[in-house]
């Protein structure tokens, strides 16, 4: 999916790791020197054995960047095969109907900025749960069994962070009120625990569930882009892009909110691609995304070439 760059691992002097960097503009992976940190010339190292000058540029696990061609995402759907797939798909469709009612979403109609922000905020508070839960459970299993995880944990945690950055971006536009926060608290409490128990019982169903969930997210953001291009959201289009978005996606200063929605949609397509692939693999297989193969342009639900599937 993304070209490979080398970054230093915090806490491990002189050790490099491979990270995914989808290139949209030139991205420097050079660590910043402590003398260049305005106001922080004597900032402590993150680990006693780490020199400050070797610290990574940010705390981000990965910073996705896309070419214009990679942002041309087409709607795609993986037809359910077998009981597990049908269970996951049915759960997503049921969840979507309830979510649409709560957020006032109308797929065939234009929506106001307030409706869109409310929907995106709520969507991202839920979307950030699966990657963290799955990564945590695989981490605990690795400790318990005293065996390596084969690379899944890092990809899952990158997904969780990525969804959280979506949320932080939308929060710069509008903060949720007390009732909205209460609804998020309740939804997160229920969804976290259900996903936690479900992942213990069937990781395959859970990854397929996320794959289908992200398909719906791609549809939602495609609808939002259509509303932007239709001219019904002039205030949204003219908003200043939040600094957190410029920094995370390494966007140019001239970027617009439409550019932000495009990269968020591309992120969701990547998550669908990854989770549909994980759902078709044995949980002991090696993570095929260590070098981040390119998402198929015509169908992001299709797994990368050469992956042994267990459908």
C-alpha positions in Angstrom: 0.0 0.0 0.0 2.7 2.5 0.9 6.4 2.9 0.1 8.8 2.0 2.9 10.9 4.4 5.1 13.1 3.9 8.1 12.4 5.4 11.5 14.1 5.0 14.8 12.3 3.0 17.5 11.8 5.1 20.7 13.7 3.4 23.5 16.1 1.5 21.3 19.3 3.4 20.4 20.5 2.9 16.9 17.7 0.4 16.0 15.6 1.2 12.9 12.1 -0.1 12.1 10.1 -0.2 8.8 7.1 2.1 8.7 4.5 2.7 6.0 4.6 6.1 4.3 2.1 6.6 1.4 3.8 9.4 -0.6 1.8 12.5 -1.4 4.5 15.0 -0.8 8.1 14.6 0.3 8.2 13.3 3.9 11.4 13.6 6.0 12.0 10.7 8.3 15.1 12.3 9.9 14.9 12.7 13.6 14.8 16.2 14.9 17.8 17.5 17.0 17.0 18.7 20.5 18.7 22.0 19.7 16.1 22.6 17.1 13.2 22.2 19.4 12.0 25.7 20.3 11.4 26.0 24.0 12.6 22.4 24.6 16.4 22.6 24.5 16.8 20.3 27.5 13.8 18.1 27.0 14.4 14.7 28.7 14.8 11.6 26.6 11.8 9.2 26.4 14.0 6.4 27.7 17.3 6.6 29.7 19.1 4.8 27.0 17.8 7.0 24.1 19.6 10.1 23.0 17.2 12.9 22.4 18.6 13.5 18.9 17.6 9.9 17.9 13.9 10.4 18.9 11.4 10.1 16.2 9.9 13.3 14.7 6.5 12.5 16.3 4.8 9.9 18.4 2.6 8.7 15.5 2.9 5.0 14.7 2.5 5.8 11.0 1.6 8.9 8.9 -0.3 7.9 5.8 0.3 9.9 2.7 -1.3 9.3 -0.7 -0.8 10.2 -4.3 -3.7 11.7 -6.2 -4.2 8.4 -8.0 -4.4 6.5 -4.7 -7.2 8.9 -3.5 -9.4 7.8 -6.4 -11.3 5.3 -4.4 -14.1 3.3 -6.0 -17.0 1.8 -4.0 -16.5 -1.9 -3.5 -18.2 -4.8 -1.7 -17.0 -8.3 -0.8 -20.0 -10.7 -1.2 -20.5 -12.8 2.0 -19.4 -16.4 1.7 -20.4 -18.8 4.4 -22.0 -18.5 7.8 -19.2 -16.3 9.3 -19.3 -13.8 6.5 -23.1 -13.6 6.5 -23.2 -13.1 10.3 -20.7 -10.3 10.1 -22.5 -8.6 7.2 -25.9 -8.9 8.9 -24.5 -7.3 12.1 -23.0 -4.4 10.1 -26.2 -3.8 8.2 -28.3 -3.8 11.5 -25.8 -1.6 13.2 -25.8 0.8 10.2 -29.6 1.2 10.3 -29.6 2.0 14.0 -26.7 4.4 13.5 -28.4 6.1 10.6 -31.5 6.7 12.7 -29.5 8.1 15.6 -27.5 10.5 13.5 -30.3 11.5 11.1 -28.5 10.2 8.1 -30.3 10.0 4.8 -28.2 8.2 2.1 -30.2 9.6 -0.8 -30.4 13.3 0.3 -28.0 16.2 0.9 -27.3 16.8 4.6 -26.3 19.9 6.5 -22.9 20.5 8.0 -24.2 19.9 11.5 -25.6 16.5 10.5 -22.4 15.5 8.8 -20.2 16.5 11.8 -22.4 14.7 14.2 -22.3 11.5 12.1 -18.5 11.6 11.6 -17.8 12.3 15.2 -20.0 9.4 16.4 -18.7 7.1 13.6 -15.0 7.6 14.6 -15.6 7.1 18.3 -16.8 3.6 17.4 -14.4 2.9 14.6 -11.4 3.4 16.8 -12.4 0.5 19.1 -11.8 -2.7 17.0 -8.1 -2.1 16.2 -7.3 -1.4 19.8 -9.2 -4.4 21.2 -7.8 -6.8 18.7 -4.3 -5.5 19.2 -4.6 -5.7 22.9 -6.0 -9.3 22.9 -3.3 -10.5 20.5 -0.7 -8.7 22.7 -2.0 -10.6 25.8 -2.1 -13.9 23.9 1.5 -13.4 22.8 2.5 -12.8 26.4 0.4 -15.8 27.6 1.7 -18.2 25.0 5.2 -16.8 25.0 5.3 -16.7 21.3 5.6 -14.0 18.6 2.5 -12.4 17.1 3.8 -12.4 13.5 3.3 -8.7 13.1 -0.5 -8.3 13.4 -0.4 -6.2 16.6 1.4 -3.2 15.1 -0.9 -3.0 12.1 -4.0 -3.2 14.4 -2.7 -0.4 16.7 -1.9 1.7 13.6 -5.5 1.3 12.6 -6.8 2.4 16.0 -4.5 5.4 16.1 -5.6 6.3 12.5 -9.3 6.3 13.5 -8.6 8.4 16.6 -6.8 11.0 14.4 -10.0 11.1 12.3 -11.9 11.9 15.5 -9.5 14.5 16.7 -9.7 16.2 13.3 -13.5 16.5 13.4 -13.3 17.7 17.0 -11.4 20.7 15.8 -14.5 21.7 13.9 -17.2 20.9 16.5 -17.2 19.6 20.1 -19.9 17.3 21.2 -22.4 18.5 23.8 -23.2 16.7 27.0 -26.0 14.5 25.6 -23.8 13.5 22.6 -20.9 12.6 24.9 -23.3 10.6 27.1 -24.5 8.7 24.0 -20.8 8.1 23.0 -20.0 6.8 26.4 -22.9 4.3 26.4 -22.2 3.2 22.8 -18.5 2.7 23.5 -19.1 0.8 26.6 -21.5 -1.6 24.9 -19.5 -2.0 21.7 -16.1 -2.4 23.4 -17.3 -5.2 25.6 -19.2 -7.0 22.8 -16.3 -6.7 20.4 -13.9 -7.9 23.2 -16.0 -11.0 23.9 -16.6 -11.6 20.1 -12.9 -11.4 19.3 -12.1 -14.1 21.9 -14.8 -16.4 20.4 -14.1 -15.7 16.7 -11.4 -13.3 15.4 -12.4 -14.1 11.8 -16.0 -12.9 12.3 -14.7 -9.7 14.0 -12.2 -8.9 11.2 -14.8 -9.6 8.5 -17.2 -7.3 10.5 -14.7 -4.5 10.5 -14.0 -5.1 6.8 -17.8 -4.6 6.0 -18.0 -1.7 8.5 -15.2 0.1 6.7 -17.0 -0.5 3.4 -19.9 1.5 4.8 -17.5 4.2 6.0 -16.2 4.5 2.4 -19.8 4.9 1.2 -20.4 7.6 3.9 -17.4 9.7 3.0 -18.1 9.3 -0.7 -21.5 10.8 0.0 -19.9 13.6 1.9 -17.6 14.3 -1.0 -20.6 14.4 -3.3 -22.3 17.0 -1.1 -19.1 19.1 -1.0 -18.9 19.0 -4.8 -22.6 19.8 -5.1 -22.0 23.1 -3.3 -24.4 22.4 -0.4 -21.7 22.7 2.2 -20.0 26.1 1.5 -19.1 26.8 5.1 -17.6 23.4 5.5 -15.5 23.7 2.4 -14.1 27.1 3.4 -13.1 26.0 6.9 -9.4 26.1 7.8 -7.9 22.6 7.9 -7.1 21.7 11.5 -3.3 21.7 12.3 -3.6 18.1 13.6 -4.7 17.0 10.1 -1.9 18.9 8.3 0.6 17.3 10.6 -0.7 13.8 10.6 -1.3 13.4 6.9 1.6 15.7 5.9 -0.8 17.8 3.9 0.4 21.0 2.2 -0.6 24.3 3.7 -3.0 24.9 0.8 -5.0 21.8 1.6 -8.8 22.1 1.9 -11.4 20.2 4.0 -12.2 18.3 0.8 -8.6 17.1 0.7 -9.0 15.9 4.3 -12.1 14.0 3.6 -10.4 12.3 0.6 -7.5 11.0 2.8 -9.9 9.9 5.5 -11.9 7.9 2.9 -8.6 6.4 1.6 -7.8 5.4 5.2 -11.1 3.6 5.5 -10.5 1.7 2.3 -7.2 0.6 3.6 -8.8 -0.6 6.9 -11.4 -2.6 4.9 -8.6 -4.1 2.7 -6.6 -5.1 5.8 -9.4 -6.6 7.8 -11.0 -8.5 4.9 -7.5 -10.0 4.4 -7.0 -10.9 8.1 -10.5 -12.5 8.1 -9.4 -14.8 5.4 -6.2 -15.9 7.1 -5.3 -18.1 10.0 -4.5 -16.1 13.1 -1.1 -17.7 13.3 -0.2 -16.6 9.7 2.4 -13.9 9.2 1.1 -10.4 8.7 1.3 -9.7 4.9 1.3 -6.0 5.4 4.8 -5.7 6.8 5.8 -4.0 3.6 2.3 -2.4 3.0 1.3 -3.7 -0.5 -0.8 -1.3 -2.7 -4.5 -1.5 -2.2 -6.1 -2.8 -5.4 -7.4 0.2 -7.2 -10.4 -1.5 -8.7 -11.5 -3.3 -5.6 -10.1 -2.4 -2.1 -11.7 -5.5 -0.6 -9.5 -7.9 -2.5 -6.5 -9.3 -0.5 -3.0 -8.6 -1.8 -1.4 -11.0 -4.2 0.3 -14.1 -2.9 -1.6 -14.3 0.4 -2.7 -17.8 1.5 -6.4 -17.5 2.2 -8.5 -19.7 4.5 -12.0 -18.7 3.5 
